[in-house]
Amino acid sequence: MHVGILVYENAEVLDFSGPFEVFATAARFDEKFRPSLISEEGGAVKARAGFTVVSQYSIADHPPIDVLLVPGGVHLPQLSRPKVIDWIAEQARSVPIVASVCTGTFLLAKAGLLDGLTVTTHWNHITGLQEMFPKLKVEADRVYVDNGSRVTSAGISAGIDMSLHLVHRLGGAELAQKTARVMEYNWRQDIASSPCPAKACHTNLS
């Protein structure tokens, strides 16, 4: 099961590295999970704060994807990259699950994948997402929202919870629990409907 994780310039590091760690850890117990990093051109990509990663594939040469995960970060420039947005839309025609972390929800929305759905994103971008894409029902204080073929999560660390949820969904509860334990991560299966821990500090960031 190929989990393709998009990376791009100034992507938030934990948005993609957290899910990658989840699926790579799950693969220790179930080899069907195969995470990889995919970028527009392939090769090295400079993520947030200069953190450089090397993607295994480009959007033109990757193997078939079973789960596509789109991270957030400095997302607005990506909305003006039709090659990337068109690729996301094209993949969604055949990929069973397309997921986003944080402001990656903006990219999925731009690709036309979320109209009419309940979604979430980083708490600081709830209003902006709703205003930019009024056909979405954007909910705050959700760690993730699972719509079946479309799954969105709140900000940064919430991508780990969402990824563990996907491991649970695709590989079972025991595998998800083993994965969380190896990661020493306190994961709860019911966390999707729990208030986001950031609620107490919801303020606009400058």
WOTAUR-V388164 format. One record per residue. N is the residue number from 1. SS is DSSP state (H for helix, E for strand, - for the rest). OMEGA is omega in degrees with one decimal (* if undefined). D_FIRST is the distance of its C-alpha to the first C-alpha in whole Angstrom. Layout:
n/ss/omega/d_first
N/SS/OMEGA/D_FIRST
N/SS/OMEGA/D_FIRST
//
This chain:
n/ss/omega/d_first
1/-/-175.3/0
2/E/175.7/4
3/E/-178.8/6
4/E/-177.6/9
5/E/179.9/13
6/E/171.0/16
7/-/-179.2/19
8/-/-177.7/22
9/-/179.2/26
10/-/169.3/27
11/E/179.0/24
12/-/-169.7/24
13/H/-177.1/23
14/H/178.2/22
15/H/179.4/20
16/H/-177.2/17
17/H/177.3/18
18/H/175.7/18
19/H/178.4/14
20/H/179.2/13
21/H/179.2/15
22/H/-176.2/14
23/H/176.1/10
24/H/177.4/12
25/H/177.1/14
26/H/-179.0/11
27/-/175.9/10
28/-/-179.0/14
29/-/-178.5/13
30/-/-172.4/10
31/-/179.1/9
32/-/179.2/5
33/-/-179.1/5
34/E/179.0/6
35/E/174.5/8
36/E/175.4/11
37/E/-178.6/14
38/E/177.2/15
39/E/-176.6/19
40/-/-176.2/21
41/-/-174.7/23
42/-/177.6/21
43/E/-173.1/22
44/E/177.7/24
45/E/178.8/24
46/E/-179.4/27
47/-/-175.6/25
48/H/176.5/28
49/H/175.8/31
50/H/179.3/30
51/-/-174.8/27
52/E/177.1/26
53/E/178.5/22
54/E/178.5/21
55/E/-179.2/18
56/-/-174.2/16
57/E/168.4/16
58/E/179.1/18
59/-/180.0/18
60/-/-170.9/19
61/-/-177.8/17
62/-/173.2/13
63/-/179.6/11
64/-/-175.4/9
65/-/175.3/8
66/-/174.8/6
67/E/176.6/8
68/E/-179.4/11
69/E/-177.4/13
70/E/-178.5/17
71/-/173.1/19
72/-/-176.3/23
73/E/172.9/26
74/-/-165.5/29
75/-/-173.8/27
76/H/177.6/30
77/H/-179.6/30
78/H/178.9/27
79/H/179.7/28
80/-/177.5/30
81/-/-174.7/28
82/H/179.5/27
83/H/179.7/25
84/H/-178.7/22
85/H/178.8/23
86/H/177.9/23
87/H/177.7/20
88/H/179.9/18
89/H/179.5/20
90/H/179.3/19
91/H/-176.8/15
92/H/178.7/16
93/-/-176.3/17
94/-/-178.6/14
95/-/-176.9/11
96/-/-177.8/11
97/E/173.1/11
98/E/-174.9/13
99/E/176.5/15
100/E/174.2/18
101/-/171.7/20
102/-/-177.9/23
103/-/169.5/25
104/H/176.4/22
105/H/178.1/23
106/H/-179.0/25
107/H/177.3/23
108/H/178.9/21
109/H/179.0/25
110/H/179.0/26
111/-/176.7/23
112/-/-173.5/25
113/-/-169.1/22
114/-/-176.8/24
115/-/177.2/27
116/-/-176.7/28
117/-/170.0/26
118/E/-175.7/26
119/E/172.4/25
120/-/179.1/25
121/-/176.1/26
122/-/-174.7/28
123/H/-178.2/31
124/H/-177.4/33
125/H/179.5/31
126/H/-177.9/32
127/H/-179.2/35
128/H/179.0/34
129/H/-179.7/31
130/H/-179.4/33
131/H/-178.2/36
132/H/-176.7/33
133/-/-173.4/31
134/-/179.1/34
135/-/179.6/32
136/-/168.6/29
137/E/-173.6/30
138/E/-178.3/30
139/-/173.6/30
140/-/174.6/31
141/-/171.3/30
142/-/178.7/27
143/-/171.0/24
144/E/177.9/22
145/E/-178.6/22
146/E/176.5/19
147/-/-178.3/20
148/-/-180.0/17
149/-/179.2/15
150/E/-178.9/17
151/E/179.1/17
152/E/178.6/20
153/E/173.4/21
154/-/-167.8/24
155/-/163.5/25
156/-/-175.4/24
157/-/178.2/23
158/H/177.4/22
159/H/176.2/19
160/H/177.8/18
161/H/179.1/19
162/H/-179.1/17
163/H/175.0/14
164/H/174.3/15
165/H/179.3/16
166/H/174.8/12
167/H/176.8/11
168/H/-177.4/14
169/H/-174.1/13
170/H/-175.7/10
171/H/177.3/11
172/-/-176.2/14
173/H/-177.7/17
174/H/179.6/18
175/H/179.3/15
176/H/179.8/15
177/H/176.6/19
178/H/-179.5/18
179/H/180.0/16
180/H/-178.7/19
181/H/178.3/22
182/H/178.6/21
183/-/-173.8/21
184/-/-177.7/24
185/-/-178.1/23
186/-/-176.5/25
187/-/176.2/23
188/-/-177.5/24
189/-/-176.6/22
190/-/-171.1/25
191/H/-178.4/25
192/H/-177.4/24
193/H/179.9/27
194/-/176.6/29
195/-/178.0/31
196/-/-179.2/30
197/H/-177.7/31
198/H/-174.7/33
199/H/-175.6/35
200/H/-176.3/38
201/H/178.2/38
202/-/174.2/37
203/-/178.1/39
204/-/176.8/39
205/-/177.5/38
206/-/*/40
//
